[in-house]
C-alpha cells in the first residue's frame, strides 16, 4: 500500500466511523417520530462515507495534495465560530438564537464591506433574519425536527 492510498484511506476511515456513530445514535433515540429527519440524513451520510471509503481502499481516489496554508487561514475564523457555536453557545442560548449569532458573525467576518458602513451592517442583520426565518420554517414547521432549546428558542 503506497502513501497516496494511505493519505486517502485514513480520513475516509475516520469519516466512515463518524457516520457509523451518527447512524447508530439516530436509530437508537426515542421518540422515533422526532428522529425521522436525522435518520434520513444519517443514512445518506453513511452511504456516502462508505462509498468514499471503498474508493480510497481500492485506490480510486487520486485527488488531493493537502490543504494549502493560505486556504486554511481563510477558513480558520469560520471554523472557530462554528466550534464555539457547537460546543459552548448552542445548548445555552438555543438553536435558533445561537445560529443567528453564528451566521451574523460569519457574514461579518467574510463580508468585504468595512465594518464602519452602517447600512451594510443593517443589510447583514436583515439577511441573517431572513436566513434564520427560512431555517425555522423548514426545520420546525415542515420537517418538525427537534432542535436544542435554551435560554431563548
N, C-alpha and C positions, 0 to 999 in steps of 0.2 A: 504494500500500500504506500503510495507516494504522499509527499507532504501536501500537495494540492488537494488530494482527496480528503485527507485528514482535516485540512482547513475548512472544508465544507461539511464534513461529517460531524465534527464536534458541535457547531452551532445547530445543525439540523437535529442532533440527538437531544440537545437541551430544549429546543422548541417543541419537539415531539413529547418529551417528558412533561413539559409545562402544559401542553394541550391535553395530555392524558389526565393530569391532575384536575384541570378545569372540567373535563367531561365527567369525571367521577364525581366531583363536587356538585355539578349541575344536576346529575341524575340521582343523587342521594339526599337532596334537600327537600323539605316539605314546607308549605303545601305545594303539590305538584303543579297546579294551575299557575302559580306565581312564577314558576321556573320554566315555562314553555319557551319563551324567547331566548333566555340564556342557554337552554338545551339545544335549540336550533343553531345558535351561533357556535356553541362548543363543538357540535358535531361537524360543522363546516370547518372550523379551525383545526380539528383533529385530522380530518381527511386531507386538508391542505398540508398540514405538518407531516403526515405520513407520506404523502406524495413527494414532498421536499426531501424527506429522509431517504426514501428509496432512490431518488435521483442522485443524491450525494453518495449513497452506498454503492451504486453501480458506476460511479464515476462520470455521470452525465452532466453534472453541474460544473461548468467550465468558466463561469463568470466570477470575477471577484479578485480584487487585489488589496482589500482592506479599505478603510475609510481614510481619506486624507485629513491631516490635522486641521486644515482650514475649514473643511466641511463640518468636522466635529465641533470646532469652536463656534460655528454658526448655529448649530442646533443645541449646544450646551445650555443656553438660557431657557429654552423651551423644555428641555429635559428636567431642568431644575424646578421650573414652575409645576410641571406635571408630577414630579416626585413629591413636592411639598403638598400638592393638592391631594394626592392619593394617601399619603402617609400621615398627614397632620390635620388637614382642614376639612376633608370630606365628611367624616363622621361627626365632627364638632358643629359645623355650620349646616350640613345637609347637602345633598347632591346638587340641587339647582343653584343655591346661593354660592357654593364653592365653585361650581362650573362657571357661573357668571364672573366671579373674580378671576379665575384662571384664564378664561377666554379674553377678558379685558386686558389682563396682564400680557398675554401672548400677543394680542393685537397691538398693544402699545410698544412692546419690545421690537416687533418685526415691522411695524409701520414706519416707512422712511420719513413721514411728515414730522417736523420738530414738535417737541412736547409743549413749546410755548404757544403753539397755534390752538387757541381755544375752540375754534369751530371744528377743527379736526378731532379734538377730544370729545366734543358732543356727538360727532359722527360715530366715533368708536363706541360710545355708550349706546347709541341708537342701534347700531349693527349688532352689538352684543345682546341687547334686549331682544331684538328680533330672533337672533340665533337661539337664545335660551327659550323663547316662546315656542319656537318650532320643535326644539328638543322636548320640551314639556308636553306639547300636544302629541308628539309621536310616542314618547315613552309612556307617559301617564294615561293619556286618553285612548290612543289607538292600540298600542301593544300591551298596555296595562302591566308594565314592568315595575316591580317594587324597587324603588331606589332608596339609598340610605337617607334617613331623615335625621335632622339635627336641630340646632337652635332655631332655624327658620323652616325651610321645606326642601 
